[in-house]
Amino acid sequence: MRTEPESRPRTRPARLLGGLLATLLGSGCAHALAADDPPAARVDSGSLRLDLASRGARVVRWEACHPGCGEASSRRALFGGPQDPPPLEAFVPGVAGLDALAYDVRVEEGDGAVVVTLVSEPFEGEVRLEQTYRIPKRGHGGRLTVRINGEGAAAFASAHSLAVRLRPGAAFRPLPGPGVAGSLERLRFVHETGAGFERLERSEDGSALLDAGRWVGFRNRFWALMVRADENAQVALEDDALTIVFPPGDARALDVRFFSGPLRFDTLRAEDPVLSGVLFQELWFWMRWLTLGLLFLWEGLSRLVTVAGVAIVLTSLAVKILMLPLTTVATRWQRDVNEKQSLLLPRIREIKSSSKGEERHRRILELHERSGIHPMFALKSLLGVAIQVPVFFAAYHMLGENFDLNGVAFLWIRDLAMPDRLATLPFHVPFFGNGLNVLPFLMTGVTLLSSWAVDDPSLSPELRARQRRNLYLMAAAFFVLFYTFPAGMVLYWTTNNVLHFIKEGVSGRLSARRVPAA
C-alpha cells in the first residue's frame, strides 16, 4: 500500500478563485479545473489506484488492476481519468457549490487498509461534509462513508438528502465492434433484484426503489463498478449517469460499500457471494448455470495445462465426450429417419407427379399410414441440433466474457478475447470490419471437408446431394456469423468440427464394413 500526500497545498485565495470560477462556469468546468491540480492523496492498494483532489473531494483518477498493479502482466481498467467526471462521488442534491469547496485531507495507513478522510470547509453556517474512503490492501472493494458534522448538522440532515453518483469515464466505455460479436462490447447499468441481477433501464418517472443491501452499478465486458448501501434509496439512470438518492432523516451518515474490479467468478464471490450473479446475468437461470459449468470446466483444464488456448481445445474435447451418449442416440435416430425418407421419397415423387391439391395431400397421408410412419417423424432428426444449441450459446458467453482470456495470446493469436486478426486491411468491409481473420477460414474449411468426405449410406443419392448442399449453406452461414467472434470461441468451434469430422469418418468406415458386399 502506498500513499502520497499533497506536495504543495494551494493558498486560500487560489482556492476561492477556483471555487468562484467553478460556480460561474458550472460543474463540468470544475471537473476540468480539478484535472490541472496535483492530487491531494494518491492511494495504491495493489489492486486499486485512486487519486483524490482536495477541491470537491473528487476522485480524479480511478484505476483497477488484476492481479496487481505492480505486475507487468497485469490487466488494467481505467474507470475515470483526469478529463472525466468522478466515477464515484457523493453530493447533496439541491445544494450548489459543494464541488468547489476546499477539503482538508488526512491519510492513515493501518495493517489491513488505508483510510483517506476529507473534511470540507464550512458551508451554510458551520456545516461540514466529511468523506472517508477505506480501501483494504487486498481485493477490489472498499467503503465510502459520508458524514454531516458541525453546528446545525442535525437540522441540515433532516432537510436534505444524501446522494451517490456513478459515471463511467471515456476509457471505460467499450468501442463498438463489427458483426454479431459487437454486441459483447456494451456498457450496461445493472442492479440486484430478488431473482439475481438485471439490466437497469431508464423509467418514465426517472427513478425506482432500490432495496437496502442490494448492489447497483455499471459494467462492460470484463470490469464492473458496483455499490451497495444498507438502507433503502431511490435510483435513477439519466444520460449514462447513475444516481442513488437516500432520503433525509435523523441519520447524519451514509455508508456505501463499493467493488471495482474484474468480472471473475472467484473475485466477485470473494467480495460478496451475491455479487457473483453479475457474471452472465442476462442469461436464463438454467442457461447461466450451464455457462458457469463450462467456465469451471475450462478453469480446471487451464490450471492443468497452463495454456489458455490448449485449455479451450481440451474443453471442446471434454464437452464432446460428455455429450457422446446423447449424440449417439441422436445419430441413430437421424439414420432411422434417413432410411425411411429414402424409402418414401420415390413414392412421394410419383404421387406429386400424378396428382394435385387435396388428392395429393390425401395420398401422401395414406402412404405414411400404410408404411407406419408418422408425417412428423422427420422432426426426430432435429434432436441432434437441439442438443447442441444450448451448449453453443453457453460456450459463446463463457468464452466471450471470460476475463482470463482478455489479452492472452495463443499461437499467432494476440488476444483470445478478440478476433485473431492476422493482418489489418486497408479498407473497411461492412459487417466484417477491416481485420483479416484466419480462424473463420480454417473453421469453414474443416466444415466443407467434412461435408464432402462424410458419406451416409442410409441416404438415397438424391437425399445425399440435398444434405450436402444444406451443409455447404450452413458452413457459409457460420462463416459470416463467426467472422467477428472472439478467437477463443472460433477456436472452440473449429476443434468441435475437427472432432466431428474424425468421429463421422470413423463411424462411416465401421458402417461400410457392416454393409455386405453386393
Sequence and secondary structure as in RCSB ss.txt:
>XXXX:A:sequence
MRTEPESRPRTRPARLLGGLLATLLGSGCAHALAADDPPAARVDSGSLRLDLASRGARVVRWEACHPGCGEASSR
RALFGGPQDPPPLEAFVPGVAGLDALAYDVRVEEGDGAVVVTLVSEPFEGEVRLEQTYRIPKRGHGGRLTVRING
EGAAAFASAHSLAVRLRPGAAFRPLPGPGVAGSLERLRFVHETGAGFERLERSEDGSALLDAGRWVGFRNRFWAL
MVRADENAQVALEDDALTIVFPPGDARALDVRFFSGPLRFDTLRAEDPVLSGVLFQELWFWMRWLTLGLLFLWEG
LSRLVTVAGVAIVLTSLAVKILMLPLTTVATRWQRDVNEKQSLLLPRIREIKSSSKGEERHRRILELHERSGIHP
MFALKSLLGVAIQVPVFFAAYHMLGENFDLNGVAFLWIRDLAMPDRLATLPFHVPFFGNGLNVLPFLMTGVTLLS
SWAVDDPSLSPELRARQRRNLYLMAAAFFVLFYTFPAGMVLYWTTNNVLHFIKEGVSGRLSARRVPAA
>XXXX:A:secstr
 EEEE SS   HHHHHHHHHHHHHH HHHHHHHHHTS  SEEEE SSEEEEE SBTT EEEEEEEES TTSTT E
EEEEE TTS  SEEEE TT TTGGG BEEEEEEE SSEEEEEEEE  BTTTBEEEEEEEEESSSSEEEEEEEEES
TTHHHHHHH  EEEEE   GGGS    SSGGGGGS  EEEEEETTEEEE    TTS EEE TT EEEEE SSEEE
EEEESS EEEEEETTEEEEEE   S  EEEEEEEEEE  HHHHHHH GGGGGGTTTTS HHHHHHHHHHHHHHHH
HHHHH  HHHHHHHHHHHHHHHTHHHHHHHHHHHHHHHHHHHHHHHHHHHHHHH  HHHHHHHHHHHHHHHT  T
TGGGGGGHHHHHHHHHHHHHHHHHHT GGGTT  BTTBS TTS   SEEEEEEETTTEEEE SHHHHHHHHHHHH
HHH   TTS HHHHHHHHHHHHHHHHHHHHHHTTS HHHHHHHHHHHHHHHHHHHHHHHHHHHHS   
